Amino acid sequence: MARPANANAQETRGRILDAASILFAEHGRAGASVRAIAQAAGVNGAMVSHYFGGKDGLYADCLDSLYAELATGQTVFIDSLAAGGSIPDIVERTVREAYGFAREKRGLIRLIMRHVLDQGEVDPERQQHLLFPFLEQVSDLLAPVSTQSKADIRLTLQSLIFLNVRYSLSSDDELRLITGVDEDMDQRVGEHLGQLALVSLGL
């Protein structure tokens, strides 16, 4: 079967985004040059301008790409909670999957954290459209089945996000020291976070 006409363009764009995310996370917005990004992606510098309009557009798209995936994951989680079923099972599974996602997307997570540190907070627009609605909706859905107050649930959700991010950014060597095992560190951390979520959320 022939590949879609835009398949190569999507692949190239994805390679540039992946390379840029890593370099922006390592060197910051100013320190990552278009030339270095293009070289890491295996393209020429003109392709960066073609697809993203330059470095500023590329930086914005790197952030947008991860936030879009996070928004999708949040929607799936909220829909699962609202649909019924075992709330503890849904929460535990989602926390484990969220950790796995964060580990897989470490470059983008590092980039967002660097951006947050530079700005002092999550962008206000993303707070209003992504973070706060998520905390509000999930705490509303969990409150009827939790031993915790809605206010405590809301704060715990944010704390779990912080823990997930910090563990996801750990090197393998650091995780070995933290977990005390030499293999399956990610599985151990994911299971720990899932169980911690159930206890701290009063489920």
Secondary structure as a PSIPRED ss2 file (coil, helix, strand):
# PSIPRED VFORMAT (PSIPRED V4.0)

   1 M C   1.000  0.000  0.000
   2 A C   1.000  0.000  0.000
   3 R C   1.000  0.000  0.000
   4 P C   1.000  0.000  0.000
   5 A C   1.000  0.000  0.000
   6 N C   1.000  0.000  0.000
   7 A H   0.000  1.000  0.000
   8 N H   0.000  1.000  0.000
   9 A H   0.000  1.000  0.000
  10 Q H   0.000  1.000  0.000
  11 E H   0.000  1.000  0.000
  12 T H   0.000  1.000  0.000
  13 R H   0.000  1.000  0.000
  14 G H   0.000  1.000  0.000
  15 R H   0.000  1.000  0.000
  16 I H   0.000  1.000  0.000
  17 L H   0.000  1.000  0.000
  18 D H   0.000  1.000  0.000
  19 A H   0.000  1.000  0.000
  20 A H   0.000  1.000  0.000
  21 S H   0.000  1.000  0.000
  22 I H   0.000  1.000  0.000
  23 L H   0.000  1.000  0.000
  24 F H   0.000  1.000  0.000
  25 A H   0.000  1.000  0.000
  26 E H   0.000  1.000  0.000
  27 H H   0.000  1.000  0.000
  28 G H   0.000  1.000  0.000
  29 R H   0.000  1.000  0.000
  30 A H   0.000  1.000  0.000
  31 G H   0.000  1.000  0.000
  32 A C   1.000  0.000  0.000
  33 S C   1.000  0.000  0.000
  34 V H   0.000  1.000  0.000
  35 R H   0.000  1.000  0.000
  36 A H   0.000  1.000  0.000
  37 I H   0.000  1.000  0.000
  38 A H   0.000  1.000  0.000
  39 Q H   0.000  1.000  0.000
  40 A H   0.000  1.000  0.000
  41 A H   0.000  1.000  0.000
  42 G C   1.000  0.000  0.000
  43 V C   1.000  0.000  0.000
  44 N C   1.000  0.000  0.000
  45 G H   0.000  1.000  0.000
  46 A H   0.000  1.000  0.000
  47 M H   0.000  1.000  0.000
  48 V H   0.000  1.000  0.000
  49 S H   0.000  1.000  0.000
  50 H H   0.000  1.000  0.000
  51 Y H   0.000  1.000  0.000
  52 F H   0.000  1.000  0.000
  53 G C   1.000  0.000  0.000
  54 G C   1.000  0.000  0.000
  55 K H   0.000  1.000  0.000
  56 D H   0.000  1.000  0.000
  57 G H   0.000  1.000  0.000
  58 L H   0.000  1.000  0.000
  59 Y H   0.000  1.000  0.000
  60 A H   0.000  1.000  0.000
  61 D H   0.000  1.000  0.000
  62 C H   0.000  1.000  0.000
  63 L H   0.000  1.000  0.000
  64 D H   0.000  1.000  0.000
  65 S H   0.000  1.000  0.000
  66 L H   0.000  1.000  0.000
  67 Y H   0.000  1.000  0.000
  68 A H   0.000  1.000  0.000
  69 E H   0.000  1.000  0.000
  70 L H   0.000  1.000  0.000
  71 A H   0.000  1.000  0.000
  72 T H   0.000  1.000  0.000
  73 G H   0.000  1.000  0.000
  74 Q H   0.000  1.000  0.000
  75 T H   0.000  1.000  0.000
  76 V H   0.000  1.000  0.000
  77 F H   0.000  1.000  0.000
  78 I H   0.000  1.000  0.000
  79 D H   0.000  1.000  0.000
  80 S H   0.000  1.000  0.000
  81 L H   0.000  1.000  0.000
  82 A H   0.000  1.000  0.000
  83 A C   1.000  0.000  0.000
  84 G C   1.000  0.000  0.000
  85 G C   1.000  0.000  0.000
  86 S C   1.000  0.000  0.000
  87 I H   0.000  1.000  0.000
  88 P H   0.000  1.000  0.000
  89 D H   0.000  1.000  0.000
  90 I H   0.000  1.000  0.000
  91 V H   0.000  1.000  0.000
  92 E H   0.000  1.000  0.000
  93 R H   0.000  1.000  0.000
  94 T H   0.000  1.000  0.000
  95 V H   0.000  1.000  0.000
  96 R H   0.000  1.000  0.000
  97 E H   0.000  1.000  0.000
  98 A H   0.000  1.000  0.000
  99 Y H   0.000  1.000  0.000
 100 G H   0.000  1.000  0.000
 101 F H   0.000  1.000  0.000
 102 A H   0.000  1.000  0.000
 103 R H   0.000  1.000  0.000
 104 E H   0.000  1.000  0.000
 105 K C   1.000  0.000  0.000
 106 R H   0.000  1.000  0.000
 107 G H   0.000  1.000  0.000
 108 L H   0.000  1.000  0.000
 109 I H   0.000  1.000  0.000
 110 R H   0.000  1.000  0.000
 111 L H   0.000  1.000  0.000
 112 I H   0.000  1.000  0.000
 113 M H   0.000  1.000  0.000
 114 R H   0.000  1.000  0.000
 115 H H   0.000  1.000  0.000
 116 V H   0.000  1.000  0.000
 117 L H   0.000  1.000  0.000
 118 D H   0.000  1.000  0.000
 119 Q H   0.000  1.000  0.000
 120 G C   1.000  0.000  0.000
 121 E C   1.000  0.000  0.000
 122 V C   1.000  0.000  0.000
 123 D C   1.000  0.000  0.000
 124 P H   0.000  1.000  0.000
 125 E H   0.000  1.000  0.000
 126 R H   0.000  1.000  0.000
 127 Q H   0.000  1.000  0.000
 128 Q H   0.000  1.000  0.000
 129 H H   0.000  1.000  0.000
 130 L H   0.000  1.000  0.000
 131 L H   0.000  1.000  0.000
 132 F H   0.000  1.000  0.000
 133 P H   0.000  1.000  0.000
 134 F H   0.000  1.000  0.000
 135 L H   0.000  1.000  0.000
 136 E H   0.000  1.000  0.000
 137 Q H   0.000  1.000  0.000
 138 V H   0.000  1.000  0.000
 139 S H   0.000  1.000  0.000
 140 D H   0.000  1.000  0.000
 141 L H   0.000  1.000  0.000
 142 L H   0.000  1.000  0.000
 143 A H   0.000  1.000  0.000
 144 P H   0.000  1.000  0.000
 145 V H   0.000  1.000  0.000
 146 S C   1.000  0.000  0.000
 147 T C   1.000  0.000  0.000
 148 Q C   1.000  0.000  0.000
 149 S C   1.000  0.000  0.000
 150 K H   0.000  1.000  0.000
 151 A H   0.000  1.000  0.000
 152 D H   0.000  1.000  0.000
 153 I H   0.000  1.000  0.000
 154 R H   0.000  1.000  0.000
 155 L H   0.000  1.000  0.000
 156 T H   0.000  1.000  0.000
 157 L H   0.000  1.000  0.000
 158 Q H   0.000  1.000  0.000
 159 S H   0.000  1.000  0.000
 160 L H   0.000  1.000  0.000
 161 I H   0.000  1.000  0.000
 162 F H   0.000  1.000  0.000
 163 L H   0.000  1.000  0.000
 164 N H   0.000  1.000  0.000
 165 V H   0.000  1.000  0.000
 166 R H   0.000  1.000  0.000
 167 Y H   0.000  1.000  0.000
 168 S H   0.000  1.000  0.000
 169 L C   1.000  0.000  0.000
 170 S C   1.000  0.000  0.000
 171 S C   1.000  0.000  0.000
 172 D H   0.000  1.000  0.000
 173 D H   0.000  1.000  0.000
 174 E H   0.000  1.000  0.000
 175 L H   0.000  1.000  0.000
 176 R H   0.000  1.000  0.000
 177 L H   0.000  1.000  0.000
 178 I H   0.000  1.000  0.000
 179 T H   0.000  1.000  0.000
 180 G C   1.000  0.000  0.000
 181 V C   1.000  0.000  0.000
 182 D C   1.000  0.000  0.000
 183 E C   1.000  0.000  0.000
 184 D C   1.000  0.000  0.000
 185 M H   0.000  1.000  0.000
 186 D H   0.000  1.000  0.000
 187 Q H   0.000  1.000  0.000
 188 R H   0.000  1.000  0.000
 189 V H   0.000  1.000  0.000
 190 G H   0.000  1.000  0.000
 191 E H   0.000  1.000  0.000
 192 H H   0.000  1.000  0.000
 193 L H   0.000  1.000  0.000
 194 G H   0.000  1.000  0.000
 195 Q H   0.000  1.000  0.000
 196 L H   0.000  1.000  0.000
 197 A H   0.000  1.000  0.000
 198 L H   0.000  1.000  0.000
 199 V H   0.000  1.000  0.000
 200 S H   0.000  1.000  0.000
 201 L C   1.000  0.000  0.000
 202 G C   1.000  0.000  0.000
 203 L C   1.000  0.000  0.000
